[in-house]
Amino acid sequence: MITALIQHEVSDFGEWKKIFDADQPKVQEAGARLLGIYTSAKNPNDVTIMFEAPNIELYDELMSDPERQEAIRRAGVIGEPRVTLLNKV
């Protein structure tokens, strides 16, 4: 089991959230689970997401999906997301 922390800035949290929410059924169906969404106390457009996935291969598969990459672009993600993958010990 891995936990993924994904941090990025978005141009508009409300618009980003609509696109993010629309993608969640596919993510859950694939076997990943959303643990939480957080925004910076100083910048509501600075978003951190926590996911849990059975393995790193599933995470890589989900994130490399061309449709998901297009959705990320449409959602207004600014720059490259900062990703930390963690193993629970």
Buried (B, 14 or more C-beta within 10 A) or exposed (E): EBBBBBBBBBEEBEEBBEBBEEBEEBBEEBEBBBEEBEBEEEEEBBBBBBBBBEEEEBBEBBBEBEEBEEBBEEBBBEEEBEEEBEEEE
